Amino acid sequence: MVAPAKLCPLCGVRYDAAATFCQKDGARLTAEGEEDPFLGKMLLDQFRIEEAIGAGGMGTVYRARQTSLNRDVAIKILHSELTRNPDAVRRFRREAKVATQLEHPNLVRVFLFGELPKTDDIPDGGLYLAMEYLDGRSMVDLMREEGPLPVPRALHLILQTSGAIGAAHAQGIVHRDVKPENIIVLKKHGDPDYVKVLDFGIARLLWGEHTALTQSGVIFGTARYISPEGASGEPTDARSDVYSLGVLAYQLLTGVTPFEASTPVAMLMKHIHEEAPDLRRMGLGSQVPSEIADVIMRCLAKNPDMRWDDASQLAAALTVAAQQANVMLPSARRTWSMAPAEASSSFGTPITGLPKRKKRSGPSPIALAAAFILGATAVTGGAILLKEALTGDSAEVDPVDALMAEAERALADGRFDAPADSNVESITHRILDENPHHAAALALRREAVAQLRTRAEDARAAGDFDRAHDELLRLLHFLPADREARDLLATVERERSAQREPAGVHTEPEAVQRGQMASFVGIVPMGSRGGEARFEIRSGRRLLRRIPAVHVRGTRRWVASYQFGSAGDYTLRFVHEPAEGEPQQWDIDLEVGRPTVAGRTRTTRTTAPTPSPTPMRTPTPPPPVEPAGSDGIDWTVPPLGGTMTPEPDPEPEEAAPPPWTGSGSVI
């Protein structure tokens, strides 16, 4: 028997050579001895990939070090096999768009998303999503290690999860894959059970962008937690997430899920046709008060109209039920808090939040004693202290005000995203982590974005594309989905790449043939601006044709096009006469072949007073040129028209054999 040829890099299970993904955890399978192309690589000049930490049907998640901010981040990269699948790419882009639209303390933060450039090491490039790195454990591991949880603790977890999902519902977004694997529990702000909800990879917008991926007949979600309508392939909405939350709460409290089956199909059938058993008769469900059990069982109704309308309404109902059952919910042991002491639920019943710090209404015994003693030696000073003690006017520093003042100082100093924990981005995030709608913090972030946008535009106008690039990356730390900034970043990256091109001349395509249109591209040195330029076609010492060149605005490129009427050996010269300084010229040897004969390799010659000759690199695709009509130039027609006078063709040469392409298959 032939040994399996592939294995899962996460769980180690081996598979046949024809398999692509692990059936257990969705990771992309690797061949024996194959190395992950991303490990150890530096992406986007700031993310160093250090290890793979998870995988799913869409991509692999890595822990990376963001060297620009000296912090760990998680980067999700779409499986290379899926980059050629338009539906998969569309779904991945939707995940990024959805994730950057949401802001809630219990939702994972997304910093950047986009497309990786293709390199020799990573020829396929790839789509990426850079997000907050969470050093915790999944809810699956929590339940496996600790079993059914006490009612207060289980409610604490489900209320945070419902609040996060409810924030998505408020924006018309359905998660569609609520399950323990997509919930991370970590220690944060002194709370050992702080929840972070992640992976909106199959979420959809309720209002718009309806594609085949979201139409009926396509089943999403995990069989154990999927709603009846989701299991049957019918349209889903926020109430479908409520059903999944009900299954999750059922499991946290009892230790079992409402339905068990040996196959996924059988599980789907139970969700569709069978009523969920009473929570109080399953596992350790007898510990659950009836008020709370009733709320959860309503989530599991087959008819969506019988459930809570969305996750926020579910959270409010659970809070009221806990109050009625006298269940004390654990409060997060935070180092500081901005949560209001009370908020009103949709049922009109006060919802208890974190305890409010009480202000003294009168003097403490210690204050009175201190005032009396000091008064014996200094009447005036003692009287002042006694007055302050009696009036209770001792100042208390509001932690929010202190943070806002610190953030304002950081903005004034230009500390947008560095150093760590002492910049506008991190300080305001600490505030918004507790209160996502804090107006002053949001306004300060908008001001930071406006300043960064201005700095980027000024740097670009000055030709400093590296600085413009860095300023735009800082801007995207605040607003990852800012379309204007992302478009400008792509433009700056193109301009920066063009700026680094060596001066010289080349043709596009490189192999010029008789009767075909060829583009001439001349690149002037850095700092050479304005003036005029031309291309000259020569045969030996004889000038055959002079063609005016047109400057591509915003670049160092000058271009023209021409159609050769005769095959033969020529010299192509690019002459640039700048507004200031001496003219410069570059020559290349050019062979124009018959349509069936490929051009030979050319060499570059540079003549004085040009810089020292530089071998021409493989030509890059031409930059986008403004269409005909915008500047009066039609790039498909030679500027001077006509062709060269036909000359006798040289003796035919034996054509080189075509390159061997091989016949093997690619996995």
KOLFILO-646265 format. One line per field, with one value per residue (C-alpha): residue in one letter; x, y, z. Coordinates in Angstrom, 2 decimals, padded with zeros to 5 digits. Last residue first. Layout:
// residues N
resn	c(A;...)
xx	c(X;...)
yy	c(Y;...)
zz	c(Z;...)
END
This chain:
// residues 667
resn	c(I;V;S;G;S;G;T;W;P;P;P;A;A;E;E;P;E;P;D;P;E;P;T;M;T;G;G;L;P;P;V;T;W;D;I;G;D;S;G;A;P;E;V;P;P;P;P;T;P;T;R;M;P;T;P;S;P;T;P;A;T;T;R;T;T;R;T;R;G;A;V;T;P;R;G;V;E;L;D;I;D;W;Q;Q;P;E;G;E;A;P;E;H;V;F;R;L;T;Y;D;G;A;S;G;F;Q;Y;S;A;V;W;R;R;T;G;R;V;H;V;A;P;I;R;R;L;L;R;R;G;S;R;I;E;F;R;A;E;G;G;R;S;G;M;P;V;I;G;V;F;S;A;M;Q;G;R;Q;V;A;E;P;E;T;H;V;G;A;P;E;R;Q;A;S;R;E;R;E;V;T;A;L;L;D;R;A;E;R;D;A;P;L;F;H;L;L;R;L;L;E;D;H;A;R;D;F;D;G;A;A;R;A;D;E;A;R;T;R;L;Q;A;V;A;E;R;R;L;A;L;A;A;A;H;H;P;N;E;D;L;I;R;H;T;I;S;E;V;N;S;D;A;P;A;D;F;R;G;D;A;L;A;R;E;A;E;A;M;L;A;D;V;P;D;V;E;A;S;D;G;T;L;A;E;K;L;L;I;A;G;G;T;V;A;T;A;G;L;I;F;A;A;A;L;A;I;P;S;P;G;S;R;K;K;R;K;P;L;G;T;I;P;T;G;F;S;S;S;A;E;A;P;A;M;S;W;T;R;R;A;S;P;L;M;V;N;A;Q;Q;A;A;V;T;L;A;A;A;L;Q;S;A;D;D;W;R;M;D;P;N;K;A;L;C;R;M;I;V;D;A;I;E;S;P;V;Q;S;G;L;G;M;R;R;L;D;P;A;E;E;H;I;H;K;M;L;M;A;V;P;T;S;A;E;F;P;T;V;G;T;L;L;Q;Y;A;L;V;G;L;S;Y;V;D;S;R;A;D;T;P;E;G;S;A;G;E;P;S;I;Y;R;A;T;G;F;I;V;G;S;Q;T;L;A;T;H;E;G;W;L;L;R;A;I;G;F;D;L;V;K;V;Y;D;P;D;G;H;K;K;L;V;I;I;N;E;P;K;V;D;R;H;V;I;G;Q;A;H;A;A;G;I;A;G;S;T;Q;L;I;L;H;L;A;R;P;V;P;L;P;G;E;E;R;M;L;D;V;M;S;R;G;D;L;Y;E;M;A;L;Y;L;G;G;D;P;I;D;D;T;K;P;L;E;G;F;L;F;V;R;V;L;N;P;H;E;L;Q;T;A;V;K;A;E;R;R;F;R;R;V;A;D;P;N;R;T;L;E;S;H;L;I;K;I;A;V;D;R;N;L;S;T;Q;R;A;R;Y;V;T;G;M;G;G;A;G;I;A;E;E;I;R;F;Q;D;L;L;M;K;G;L;F;P;D;E;E;G;E;A;T;L;R;A;G;D;K;Q;C;F;T;A;A;A;D;Y;R;V;G;C;L;P;C;L;K;A;P;A;V;M)
xx	c(-001.33;000.27;000.26;003.18;003.42;006.39;006.48;009.52;010.40;009.81;012.73;014.77;013.97;016.72;017.68;016.40;018.88;018.16;014.96;015.36;014.17;010.66;010.44;009.50;005.87;003.15;001.93;003.92;002.55;002.10;-001.57;-002.83;-001.87;-004.37;-003.25;-005.46;-004.92;-008.12;-009.39;-007.50;-007.26;-004.81;-001.93;-001.80;001.81;003.48;004.07;007.62;010.61;013.21;016.14;018.40;022.03;023.14;025.53;027.33;025.33;024.68;027.07;028.06;026.63;024.81;024.70;022.27;022.44;019.72;018.85;017.53;014.06;011.77;011.25;007.76;006.46;009.74;012.23;013.12;016.44;017.12;020.43;019.78;020.80;020.38;020.60;021.03;020.75;022.63;021.00;017.74;014.43;015.53;016.50;015.89;017.04;016.06;017.93;016.81;019.52;018.47;018.95;016.46;012.83;010.91;007.68;008.20;005.15;005.76;004.61;005.75;006.49;008.25;008.41;009.60;006.07;003.29;002.21;003.30;005.49;005.04;007.96;008.42;009.56;012.69;013.16;015.94;019.08;022.16;025.22;024.42;020.71;018.96;015.53;015.36;013.05;012.26;012.19;011.34;011.82;010.17;011.88;015.10;015.25;015.55;016.92;014.76;012.90;012.20;009.53;008.99;005.81;005.70;002.84;003.25;004.11;007.66;008.31;009.69;010.63;010.70;007.01;007.23;010.48;013.28;015.09;017.19;017.05;016.61;013.11;012.87;010.32;008.07;007.81;007.04;004.41;002.74;002.82;001.45;-001.47;-002.30;-002.12;-004.43;-007.01;-006.72;-007.02;-010.14;-011.71;-011.29;-011.98;-009.03;-009.93;-007.60;-004.72;-005.50;-004.31;-000.97;-000.58;-001.38;001.35;003.92;003.15;003.27;006.68;007.99;006.39;008.29;007.53;006.55;002.93;003.04;004.31;001.60;-001.11;000.15;000.36;-003.17;-004.54;-002.69;-004.20;-007.72;-007.32;-006.08;-009.04;-011.42;-009.75;-010.23;-013.90;-014.38;-012.74;-014.91;-018.13;-017.69;-019.93;-017.86;-017.77;-015.47;-013.18;-013.83;-011.77;-008.90;-009.11;-008.65;-005.36;-004.07;-004.75;-003.69;-000.34;001.22;000.42;003.09;005.15;003.63;000.29;-000.56;002.13;002.18;002.95;-000.44;-002.14;-000.34;-001.28;-004.92;-004.74;-003.33;-006.12;-008.66;-007.14;-007.33;-010.90;-011.83;-010.11;-012.18;-009.96;-011.75;-011.34;-012.15;-015.28;-016.83;-018.25;-017.28;-013.80;-013.07;-014.22;-012.17;-009.08;-009.54;-010.21;-007.12;-004.95;-006.29;-006.11;-002.60;-001.43;-004.69;-006.41;-004.04;-005.26;-008.95;-008.64;-006.91;-009.56;-012.38;-010.77;-010.24;-013.85;-015.08;-016.84;-020.14;-021.85;-018.89;-019.21;-019.98;-018.17;-020.83;-021.07;-020.84;-024.12;-027.59;-030.24;-033.29;-036.56;-038.26;-038.53;-036.10;-033.56;-032.67;-029.12;-027.63;-024.20;-022.82;-019.72;-016.55;-014.48;-011.03;-008.78;-011.61;-012.91;-015.63;-018.92;-020.20;-024.00;-025.89;-028.87;-031.94;-034.28;-036.07;-032.74;-031.38;-034.55;-034.11;-030.52;-031.52;-034.24;-031.81;-029.26;-031.94;-033.09;-029.50;-029.17;-032.08;-035.84;-036.24;-037.77;-041.37;-041.25;-038.28;-040.57;-038.61;-038.28;-034.81;-034.41;-037.63;-035.89;-033.18;-035.61;-037.58;-034.41;-033.56;-036.93;-036.96;-033.75;-030.90;-029.50;-031.74;-029.89;-026.96;-027.33;-030.75;-034.11;-033.91;-033.12;-036.40;-035.67;-035.45;-038.34;-037.48;-038.00;-035.45;-032.77;-033.12;-032.71;-029.53;-028.03;-028.85;-027.03;-024.01;-023.69;-023.80;-026.43;-026.84;-029.41;-030.01;-026.27;-024.70;-022.87;-026.07;-025.41;-022.77;-024.51;-027.92;-026.22;-024.56;-027.78;-029.60;-026.86;-027.37;-031.12;-030.43;-028.10;-031.04;-033.18;-030.76;-031.64;-031.58;-032.98;-033.74;-031.11;-032.88;-030.22;-030.24;-034.00;-033.68;-030.84;-027.26;-025.44;-024.51;-024.44;-021.87;-022.84;-023.78;-026.15;-026.68;-030.17;-031.33;-029.11;-026.15;-023.25;-025.24;-025.01;-026.91;-024.70;-027.45;-029.20;-028.94;-025.18;-023.66;-021.50;-019.61;-016.14;-017.45;-014.71;-014.39;-016.17;-014.00;-015.12;-013.55;-013.78;-010.78;-011.90;-009.08;-009.22;-008.57;-008.14;-009.16;-012.10;-012.19;-015.43;-015.48;-014.84;-017.72;-020.28;-022.05;-021.67;-024.31;-022.88;-025.80;-025.17;-027.89;-025.93;-027.83;-027.39;-023.61;-023.86;-026.20;-023.51;-021.16;-023.82;-024.91;-021.34;-020.94;-024.28;-023.37;-020.14;-021.60;-024.63;-022.37;-020.55;-023.74;-025.28;-022.28;-020.52;-020.99;-017.60;-014.35;-011.71;-013.90;-016.11;-013.11;-011.45;-014.54;-014.85;-011.54;-008.50;-006.64;-003.85;-005.83;-003.92;-005.92;-006.31;-004.48;-006.58;-004.77;-005.44;-002.72;000.46;000.59;004.33;005.21;009.00;009.59;007.13;003.46;002.17;-000.21;-003.79;-005.80;-006.81;-005.71;-006.40;-009.33;-010.43;-012.04;-015.54;-016.27;-015.40;-017.60;-016.90;-018.08;-017.59;-014.02;-015.20;-017.87;-015.44;-012.81;-015.32;-016.73;-013.26;-012.98;-016.40;-015.52;-012.20;-013.99;-016.61;-013.94;-011.94;-008.36;-007.29;-008.83;-005.88;-003.62;-005.63;-006.60;-004.27;-005.42;-002.89;-002.95;-001.00;001.84;003.25;006.33;004.45;006.45;007.70;004.25;005.13;003.00;000.83;-000.67;-004.21;-004.72;-007.51;-011.07;-012.03;-010.33;-006.91;-005.19;-002.00;000.59;003.86;006.26;005.20;007.04;004.61;006.10;007.51;004.23;004.99;008.27;008.64;009.59;006.67;004.78;005.81;004.86;007.41;006.86;008.75;005.86;003.15;001.03;-002.68;-004.53;-006.20;-009.96;-009.88;-011.06;-011.60;-008.11;-007.94;-006.51;-006.89;-005.64;-002.36;-004.22;-004.39;-002.43;-003.65;-001.00;-003.46;-002.09;000.18;-002.35;-000.65;-000.15;001.27;-000.48;001.68;001.27;000.00)
yy	c(020.07;020.73;018.06;017.01;017.59;019.87;023.35;022.98;026.34;026.58;025.63;028.57;029.53;029.00;032.36;033.92;036.11;039.75;041.36;043.93;047.35;048.68;052.45;053.08;053.18;055.81;058.06;060.69;059.92;056.22;055.28;053.21;055.83;058.36;061.72;064.78;065.05;063.52;062.53;059.30;057.60;058.64;056.25;053.42;052.48;050.11;046.53;046.03;045.51;042.94;044.96;047.02;046.83;050.18;052.43;055.12;058.36;060.32;062.94;060.92;057.83;054.87;051.53;048.79;045.27;043.31;039.64;038.37;039.04;036.11;034.96;034.08;037.65;038.65;040.21;043.73;043.61;046.54;047.61;050.07;053.69;056.27;060.04;063.04;066.74;069.09;070.89;072.66;072.23;068.73;067.64;063.89;061.73;058.06;056.13;052.91;051.34;049.02;045.49;044.21;043.55;046.14;048.08;048.89;050.23;052.95;054.09;056.86;057.16;059.32;058.02;059.73;059.66;062.06;062.81;060.37;062.58;062.24;061.46;062.94;060.41;060.94;058.42;056.97;058.62;057.04;056.23;052.50;052.21;054.64;055.10;058.19;058.71;062.16;064.23;067.76;069.77;069.04;067.33;065.43;064.97;061.21;060.02;059.81;056.71;056.18;053.76;052.92;051.00;048.60;048.13;045.03;044.97;043.72;042.23;043.66;041.24;043.37;044.15;046.92;048.57;049.82;053.01;054.10;055.46;052.82;052.36;053.38;056.13;053.67;051.54;054.59;055.74;052.34;052.21;055.76;054.81;051.74;053.88;056.48;053.79;052.49;055.99;056.77;053.41;053.84;050.27;050.00;053.30;054.01;051.71;052.73;056.26;054.93;052.98;056.16;058.08;055.37;055.39;059.19;059.06;056.57;058.53;061.73;063.44;066.71;066.24;062.75;064.08;066.75;064.17;061.86;064.67;065.81;062.28;061.87;065.11;064.10;060.64;062.14;064.54;061.63;059.75;062.76;062.95;059.27;059.78;062.83;061.07;057.86;055.51;052.31;052.70;050.23;049.34;052.85;054.31;051.86;052.41;056.12;055.43;052.90;055.02;058.36;057.11;056.05;052.34;051.51;054.42;054.92;055.06;058.77;060.33;063.69;065.65;067.44;064.09;062.53;065.49;065.05;061.34;062.08;064.57;061.99;059.39;061.69;062.65;058.98;058.19;060.88;062.28;062.73;066.04;066.37;068.54;066.54;069.68;068.68;067.45;070.53;072.82;070.91;071.20;074.96;075.36;073.35;075.58;078.73;077.46;076.11;074.16;072.98;073.12;070.47;068.03;068.81;068.67;065.29;063.91;065.15;063.67;060.33;060.20;060.73;063.96;063.87;062.86;060.90;060.00;056.42;054.76;053.19;049.41;047.82;047.40;046.61;046.57;048.63;047.16;048.98;045.82;047.09;047.37;050.62;051.26;051.65;052.23;053.51;051.70;053.77;051.44;051.25;048.38;046.08;043.15;042.30;041.88;038.44;038.18;037.61;035.35;036.56;034.65;037.87;039.64;036.78;036.85;040.60;040.05;037.14;039.25;042.13;039.78;038.20;041.64;042.45;039.16;039.86;039.45;036.97;033.72;032.82;034.44;032.21;029.15;026.13;027.65;027.27;030.88;030.46;027.62;030.06;032.56;029.79;028.35;031.73;032.12;028.41;028.71;026.51;023.92;021.19;021.68;019.59;017.16;017.58;017.79;021.54;022.34;020.88;018.77;020.64;019.85;017.64;018.36;020.86;020.71;016.92;016.70;018.78;016.41;013.41;015.10;015.88;012.20;010.27;012.48;014.68;017.41;019.92;020.32;018.90;020.29;021.65;025.37;026.06;023.70;025.39;028.81;027.71;026.23;029.48;031.51;029.42;030.17;033.89;033.78;032.52;035.32;037.83;036.60;033.44;032.54;028.82;026.13;023.55;023.67;027.46;027.50;025.03;027.05;025.77;024.97;021.27;021.36;024.12;027.15;027.64;025.75;027.01;026.41;029.94;032.75;034.07;032.90;033.47;037.16;039.69;042.74;044.84;045.30;042.18;042.14;038.71;036.76;033.78;034.83;036.81;035.10;036.45;036.99;038.07;037.27;038.28;035.43;036.14;039.79;041.97;044.33;041.33;037.60;035.57;033.65;033.27;032.59;031.27;027.65;027.86;028.38;031.28;030.73;032.87;036.20;038.30;041.95;044.64;047.23;046.62;042.89;043.34;045.08;042.29;039.72;041.50;041.90;038.29;037.10;039.27;038.04;034.42;034.57;036.27;033.97;030.91;032.42;033.20;029.76;027.69;026.10;022.69;021.10;022.71;021.44;020.59;023.62;025.99;024.24;024.74;028.32;028.97;029.82;033.08;035.23;037.10;038.84;041.75;041.65;041.68;040.26;039.00;038.18;036.30;036.60;033.56;033.73;033.86;033.45;035.07;037.81;038.60;041.53;040.75;041.94;043.89;044.05;046.12;046.59;044.31;044.26;041.12;041.82;041.96;045.66;046.60;048.31;046.70;048.01;046.68;043.11;043.34;044.62;042.04;039.19;040.49;040.41;036.76;035.96;037.59;035.73;032.45;033.18;034.20;030.97;031.53;032.73;029.58;027.24;029.85;029.60;033.12;034.62;035.49;037.56;037.71;040.50;040.68;044.07;046.22;048.98;049.04;045.50;043.95;040.46;037.74;034.92;033.16;032.25;029.99;030.45;029.96;026.50;027.12;027.32;028.08;029.22;029.16;030.65;033.61;035.76;039.10;041.97;045.42;045.77;044.62;041.02;039.81;036.06;033.60;031.30;032.39;029.67;026.87;024.16;020.93;017.93;015.52;017.41;020.00;020.04;023.35;023.53;022.90;021.60;017.98;017.39;018.70;020.46;019.53;015.77;014.07;012.96;010.86;012.16;012.15;013.69;015.89;018.20;021.57;020.94;018.48;015.74;014.73;011.76;008.92;005.76;003.46;000.00)
zz	c(-007.54;-010.90;-013.55;-015.70;-019.44;-019.87;-021.41;-023.62;-025.21;-028.97;-031.21;-032.56;-036.14;-038.66;-040.09;-043.26;-045.13;-044.42;-045.68;-048.43;-047.23;-046.98;-046.45;-042.86;-041.85;-041.89;-039.13;-037.23;-033.76;-034.54;-033.84;-030.90;-028.30;-029.57;-028.22;-027.75;-024.02;-022.63;-026.07;-026.29;-022.96;-020.24;-019.98;-017.45;-016.86;-019.31;-018.18;-016.88;-019.11;-018.08;-016.87;-019.09;-018.14;-016.66;-018.55;-016.55;-016.38;-019.59;-020.95;-022.83;-024.50;-022.97;-024.77;-023.87;-025.22;-026.99;-026.92;-030.23;-031.58;-032.29;-035.87;-037.15;-037.51;-039.20;-036.89;-035.81;-033.97;-031.67;-030.22;-027.39;-027.03;-024.22;-024.47;-022.20;-022.94;-020.57;-017.65;-017.00;-018.81;-019.68;-023.22;-023.31;-026.22;-026.52;-029.23;-030.90;-033.05;-035.85;-037.16;-039.73;-040.54;-042.49;-042.04;-038.39;-036.55;-033.96;-030.54;-028.19;-024.48;-021.89;-018.32;-015.14;-013.73;-012.61;-016.16;-018.84;-021.05;-024.81;-027.12;-030.59;-033.24;-035.42;-038.24;-040.34;-038.95;-040.59;-038.53;-038.37;-038.96;-036.67;-035.13;-032.93;-029.96;-028.64;-025.46;-024.35;-021.17;-017.86;-014.95;-014.46;-010.68;-010.80;-014.11;-017.29;-018.41;-022.12;-023.29;-026.97;-027.76;-030.70;-033.20;-035.31;-039.02;-038.50;-035.13;-031.90;-029.11;-025.92;-026.14;-025.12;-026.04;-023.82;-022.86;-019.92;-016.38;-013.71;-012.24;-008.58;-009.20;-011.02;-007.89;-005.76;-008.24;-008.24;-004.42;-004.27;-006.51;-004.39;-001.24;-002.82;-003.53;000.04;001.48;-000.56;000.31;004.07;005.23;007.63;009.36;012.31;011.35;007.77;008.51;009.74;006.50;004.59;006.45;005.67;001.91;001.76;003.47;000.90;-001.95;-001.23;-004.56;-002.89;-003.95;-002.45;000.87;000.95;000.19;002.93;005.50;004.65;005.03;008.33;009.65;008.65;010.19;013.46;013.51;012.96;015.82;018.09;017.15;017.99;021.38;022.11;021.08;023.12;021.10;021.45;025.26;026.97;024.07;022.82;025.69;025.32;021.55;022.11;023.90;021.34;018.24;019.71;020.98;024.26;024.46;021.85;020.58;018.08;016.26;015.88;018.05;016.22;019.39;019.31;018.75;021.72;023.90;022.90;023.71;027.19;027.85;026.69;028.99;032.00;031.15;030.94;034.25;036.05;038.79;042.12;043.88;047.59;047.88;050.77;052.36;055.92;054.97;052.88;055.70;058.26;056.10;055.81;059.50;060.35;058.21;059.86;063.39;063.11;066.12;067.68;064.30;062.97;065.59;064.99;061.20;061.32;063.65;061.42;058.28;059.98;061.18;057.59;056.72;054.85;051.62;050.28;046.60;045.73;042.79;040.61;040.57;037.11;035.29;036.58;033.93;034.84;033.56;030.68;028.56;025.90;028.66;030.38;031.47;034.90;036.38;033.13;031.84;031.87;033.97;035.42;036.51;035.52;037.51;035.03;036.84;037.68;037.26;040.49;039.83;041.75;039.40;038.36;037.92;035.80;033.68;033.08;031.95;029.71;028.05;027.43;025.86;023.64;022.49;021.57;019.69;017.37;017.01;019.86;018.65;017.80;014.35;013.49;013.64;014.87;018.36;019.83;021.03;023.06;024.88;025.98;027.49;029.21;030.75;032.29;034.04;034.98;036.97;035.66;038.09;036.57;033.30;034.49;031.59;029.98;031.80;032.54;028.90;027.70;024.64;021.29;018.95;015.98;012.25;010.92;013.60;013.65;009.87;010.02;012.60;010.41;007.54;009.74;010.71;014.00;015.60;018.70;019.21;022.03;022.73;025.89;028.94;030.48;030.98;028.33;025.87;026.12;025.85;022.58;021.20;022.05;020.41;017.25;017.34;017.87;014.85;012.79;014.22;012.68;009.18;007.10;003.68;003.20;002.73;004.91;007.60;007.58;008.09;010.95;012.54;012.57;015.81;015.50;011.70;011.48;009.45;005.81;003.52;-000.05;-001.47;-000.76;-001.93;000.03;-002.10;-005.26;-004.55;-002.46;-002.04;-000.46;002.86;004.96;004.58;004.74;007.13;005.78;006.91;009.88;011.83;015.36;018.65;021.60;025.13;028.44;030.93;033.19;033.61;034.99;032.02;029.78;030.35;027.34;025.88;022.10;020.22;016.64;017.61;020.11;017.30;015.58;011.84;010.14;011.38;010.13;009.35;009.20;011.15;014.40;013.76;013.94;017.31;018.43;017.61;020.02;022.71;022.31;022.85;025.94;027.32;026.53;028.52;031.60;031.41;031.61;034.60;036.51;035.73;036.78;033.81;032.24;031.43;032.55;030.11;027.11;027.71;027.79;024.84;022.68;023.95;022.26;024.32;024.87;023.48;020.85;018.07;016.63;012.88;009.57;006.69;003.60;-000.04;-001.89;-003.93;-006.20;-006.81;-003.09;-002.94;-006.34;-005.45;-006.09;-004.04;-001.18;-001.63;000.92;004.55;007.49;011.21;012.07;015.70;017.15;018.44;022.19;022.60;019.61;016.29;013.06;009.52;009.33;009.84;007.15;004.51;005.38;005.34;002.05;000.52;001.57;000.09;-003.23;-003.35;-002.70;-005.38;-007.92;-007.39;-008.57;-005.13;-003.68;-004.19;-002.59;000.63;001.73;004.30;007.84;009.75;013.55;015.19;017.69;018.62;017.99;016.15;012.90;013.51;013.35;014.51;012.98;014.29;011.32;010.29;007.28;004.75;003.57;004.85;008.13;009.66;012.93;014.66;011.87;013.09;012.80;009.83;009.99;009.23;008.50;004.97;003.40;004.36;005.88;005.41;008.15;007.42;004.29;001.82;004.26;003.68;001.78;003.19;002.64;000.76;002.52;003.28;003.60;007.01;007.25;010.84;010.61;006.88;006.15;002.78;-000.65;-001.07;-004.27;-002.65;-000.07;003.47;006.72;010.01;011.65;013.45;012.34;009.33;007.85;005.86;002.25;000.34;002.14;002.07;-000.92;000.00)
END
